[in-house]
Amino acid sequence: MGWLKFSVVRKWTLLKEALGLSDPSQINGLKTLWEFDDLLTAPLHGFKNVHDYHEKTICRQYLAGIQVPTLLVHALDDSFMVPEVTSQTSELSNLVQTAFVPI
């Protein structure tokens, strides 16, 4: 997440007013992508908060409707697709298989 925070701090003068932030230390204090999305991504793109952002932007609701054979590949060390957020078998079409691979 270091590069995300670096990018925001680099653009601080452009973003601070748009986001209503007062101090760049607010960025440096972020520990998770969830916190990053709540403080920055969601409000910057017009969402109410991180919950609203994730509810409206995830593809999970479409996975049950997939009608062609599909393989979803997840790297085990992917910081965005941690096991807690990946889809459960019950949410997937019968034509979808998942693979979790070490990188």
C-alpha positions in Angstrom: 0.0 0.0 0.0 3.1 2.2 0.2 2.9 3.2 -3.4 -0.8 4.2 -3.1 0.0 6.5 -0.1 3.0 7.9 -1.9 0.9 8.8 -5.0 -1.7 10.6 -2.8 0.9 12.5 -0.8 2.5 13.5 -4.1 -0.8 14.9 -5.3 -1.7 16.4 -1.9 -2.2 20.0 -3.1 -4.8 18.8 -5.7 -6.6 16.4 -3.4 -6.7 18.1 0.0 -9.6 20.4 -0.8 -11.6 17.9 -2.8 -11.4 15.5 0.1 -11.6 18.0 2.9 -8.4 16.8 4.4 -6.2 19.0 6.6 -3.0 17.1 7.1 -1.0 14.6 4.9 -0.3 12.6 8.1 -3.9 11.4 7.7 -2.6 9.5 4.6 0.5 8.1 6.2 -1.6 6.7 9.1 -3.6 4.5 6.9 -2.9 0.8 7.5 -5.4 -1.1 5.3 -6.8 -0.8 1.8 -10.3 -0.5 3.5 -9.2 2.6 5.3 -7.6 4.0 2.1 -10.9 3.5 0.2 -12.9 5.0 3.0 -10.8 8.1 3.4 -9.9 8.7 -0.3 -11.2 6.4 -3.0 -14.9 6.5 -2.1 -15.3 10.3 -1.5 -13.1 11.2 -4.5 -15.4 9.2 -6.8 -18.7 10.4 -5.3 -19.5 7.5 -3.0 -20.8 8.0 0.5 -18.3 5.8 2.2 -16.3 2.6 1.7 -19.4 0.4 2.2 -21.3 2.3 -0.6 -18.2 2.2 -2.8 -17.7 -1.6 -2.5 -21.4 -2.4 -2.8 -21.7 -0.5 -6.1 -18.4 -1.5 -7.7 -17.8 -5.1 -7.0 -18.5 -7.7 -9.6 -19.7 -10.4 -7.1 -23.3 -10.0 -8.0 -22.6 -11.0 -11.6 -20.6 -14.2 -11.0 -23.6 -16.4 -10.6 -24.8 -15.4 -14.0 -21.7 -16.4 -16.0 -22.7 -18.6 -18.9 -19.3 -19.6 -20.3 -16.6 -21.7 -18.7 -14.4 -19.3 -16.6 -11.4 -19.7 -14.4 -10.8 -17.1 -11.7 -7.2 -17.1 -10.6 -6.1 -15.5 -7.3 -2.5 -15.1 -6.2 -2.2 -16.1 -2.6 -0.1 -13.0 -1.8 -2.5 -10.5 -3.5 -3.2 -7.7 -1.1 -6.5 -6.7 -2.9 -8.1 -10.2 -3.1 -7.5 -11.5 0.4 -9.4 -14.7 1.2 -12.1 -12.8 3.2 -13.3 -11.0 0.0 -13.1 -13.7 -2.6 -16.4 -15.3 -3.7 -17.7 -18.4 -2.1 -18.6 -21.4 -4.3 -22.3 -20.8 -3.6 -22.0 -17.4 -5.2 -20.6 -18.7 -8.5 -22.1 -20.1 -11.6 -21.5 -23.9 -12.1 -19.3 -22.9 -15.0 -16.8 -21.0 -12.8 -13.8 -22.6 -11.2 -11.3 -20.8 -8.9 -7.6 -21.3 -8.4 -5.5 -19.9 -5.6 -1.8 -20.0 -6.6 1.4 -19.1 -4.8 3.5 -16.5 -6.5 
